[in-house]
């Protein structure tokens, strides 16, 4: 049974490995260059307690991670975050991303978070379905805002008021 816990600096290698799968093989992120473990350690440190990073552990190994990230440094947006979840390619299709996202959503009220945003490439039907299951509402589509794998890509903007 997978367990969800707060990420630690020593999880940076696994977080980078999982994220880089998405960088190299999917449109789940529009990053195009892999991230190093050192980069992910700095990223973890920048999150702080109000913007948690959780990992999903199965049989002692990190197989997924999720985060709530500051949406903007403008103070009026303090109650708004962006959610992200990434699952190791070998563990997809088991709704582990849903479990991670649900854990983050449940933390949100205690952190003073009012709105959770998600940006999802419109061809990523699995993530769009997960967001719908979690109660997110699509509020718009940004057309051809990203370019990856030699294609212009649309991005759906979704929100959840918690």
C-alpha positions as CSV (number, residue, x, y, z in Angstrom):
1,X,0.0,0.0,0.0
2,X,1.6,3.3,-1.0
3,X,2.2,5.9,1.6
4,X,2.2,9.7,1.2
5,X,4.6,11.8,3.3
6,X,6.3,15.2,3.1
7,X,9.3,15.3,0.8
8,X,12.8,15.5,2.2
9,X,16.0,16.7,0.6
10,X,17.1,13.1,0.2
11,X,14.1,12.6,-2.1
12,X,15.5,15.0,-4.7
13,X,17.1,12.3,-6.8
14,X,13.8,10.4,-7.2
15,X,11.9,13.6,-7.7
16,X,14.3,14.6,-10.5
17,X,14.1,11.1,-12.1
18,X,10.3,11.1,-12.2
19,X,10.1,14.7,-13.4
20,X,12.6,14.1,-16.1
21,X,10.5,11.2,-17.5
22,X,7.8,13.8,-18.1
23,X,10.3,16.3,-19.5
24,X,11.7,13.8,-22.0
25,X,8.6,11.8,-22.9
26,X,5.4,13.8,-22.4
27,X,3.6,17.1,-22.5
28,X,2.8,16.9,-18.8
29,X,5.4,19.7,-18.5
30,X,6.6,22.2,-21.0
31,X,10.2,22.0,-19.6
32,X,12.4,20.7,-22.3
33,X,15.7,20.2,-20.4
34,X,16.1,17.6,-17.6
35,X,16.5,18.8,-14.1
36,X,19.4,17.7,-11.8
37,X,18.9,16.4,-8.3
38,X,20.7,19.5,-7.1
39,X,18.2,21.7,-8.9
40,X,15.3,19.7,-7.3
41,X,16.9,20.1,-3.8
42,X,17.0,23.9,-4.3
43,X,13.4,23.7,-5.6
44,X,12.3,21.8,-2.5
45,X,14.0,24.3,-0.2
46,X,12.2,27.2,-2.0
47,X,8.8,25.6,-1.3
48,X,8.6,26.0,2.5
49,X,5.8,24.9,4.8
50,X,3.0,26.9,3.1
51,X,3.7,25.3,-0.3
52,X,4.2,21.6,0.5
53,X,5.8,18.9,-1.7
54,X,4.6,15.4,-0.9
55,X,6.0,12.1,-2.1
56,X,4.3,8.8,-2.7
57,X,6.3,5.8,-1.5
58,X,5.8,2.2,-2.4
59,X,8.0,-0.6,-1.0
60,X,10.5,2.0,0.2
61,X,10.9,3.8,-3.1
62,X,9.5,7.2,-4.1
63,X,7.2,6.6,-7.1
64,X,5.5,9.9,-7.3
65,X,5.4,13.4,-6.1
66,X,3.1,16.4,-5.9
67,X,3.3,20.0,-4.9
68,X,1.4,23.2,-4.2
69,X,3.4,26.1,-5.7
70,X,3.0,29.8,-5.2
71,X,1.0,31.2,-8.1
72,X,2.4,34.7,-7.9
73,X,4.6,36.8,-5.7
74,X,1.9,39.6,-5.7
75,X,0.3,39.6,-2.3
76,X,-3.3,39.6,-3.5
77,X,-2.6,36.1,-4.8
78,X,-1.4,34.7,-1.4
79,X,-4.4,32.4,-1.2
80,X,-3.9,30.9,-4.7
81,X,-1.5,28.1,-5.6
82,X,-0.8,25.8,-8.6
83,X,-1.0,22.1,-8.1
84,X,1.3,19.5,-9.8
85,X,1.6,15.8,-9.6
86,X,4.0,13.4,-11.4
87,X,4.1,9.6,-11.2
88,X,6.9,7.3,-12.3
89,X,6.1,5.9,-15.7
90,X,6.0,2.3,-14.4
91,X,3.2,3.2,-11.9
92,X,0.8,5.1,-14.2
93,X,-2.8,4.1,-14.5
94,X,-3.3,3.2,-10.8
95,X,-4.8,6.6,-9.7
96,X,-1.7,7.4,-7.6
97,X,-1.7,11.0,-9.0
98,X,-5.3,11.3,-7.8
99,X,-4.2,10.2,-4.3
100,X,-1.4,12.7,-4.2
101,X,-3.6,15.5,-5.5
102,X,-6.3,14.7,-2.9
103,X,-3.8,14.8,-0.1
104,X,-2.6,18.2,-1.3
105,X,-6.2,19.5,-1.6
106,X,-7.0,18.3,1.9
107,X,-4.0,20.3,3.2
108,X,-5.0,23.5,1.4
109,X,-7.5,25.0,3.9
110,X,-5.1,24.7,6.9
111,X,-2.5,26.5,4.8
112,X,-4.8,29.5,4.1
113,X,-5.2,28.4,0.5
114,X,-8.5,29.4,-1.2
115,X,-8.0,28.5,-4.9
116,X,-6.0,25.8,-6.5
117,X,-5.1,26.2,-10.2
118,X,-4.0,23.6,-12.6
119,X,-2.6,24.1,-16.2
120,X,-2.9,20.9,-18.3
121,X,-2.0,20.4,-21.9
122,X,-5.3,19.6,-23.6
123,X,-3.9,16.4,-25.1
124,X,-3.2,15.1,-21.6
125,X,-6.6,13.4,-21.3
126,X,-5.6,11.3,-18.2
127,X,-4.7,14.5,-16.2
128,X,-7.8,16.3,-17.4
129,X,-10.0,13.3,-16.2
130,X,-8.2,13.3,-12.9
131,X,-8.8,17.0,-12.4
132,X,-12.5,16.5,-13.2
133,X,-12.7,13.7,-10.6
134,X,-11.2,16.0,-8.0
135,X,-13.8,18.7,-8.7
136,X,-11.7,21.1,-10.8
137,X,-13.6,23.2,-13.3
138,X,-12.1,24.2,-16.6
139,X,-12.2,28.0,-16.9
140,X,-10.5,28.4,-20.2
141,X,-8.1,27.2,-22.9
142,X,-4.9,29.1,-23.9
143,X,-4.4,28.2,-27.6
144,X,-0.9,27.3,-28.9
145,X,0.9,28.8,-25.9
146,X,3.5,26.0,-25.7
147,X,5.8,24.3,-28.2
148,X,7.2,20.9,-27.6
149,X,8.0,17.9,-29.8
150,X,7.7,20.2,-32.8
151,X,4.1,20.9,-32.1
152,X,2.1,24.0,-30.9
153,X,0.1,22.9,-27.8
154,X,-3.0,24.2,-26.1
155,X,-3.3,24.4,-22.3
156,X,-6.5,24.2,-20.3
157,X,-6.7,26.3,-17.2
158,X,-8.6,24.7,-14.3
159,X,-9.6,25.9,-10.9
160,X,-10.8,24.4,-7.6
161,X,-12.1,26.7,-4.9
162,X,-11.5,25.0,-1.6
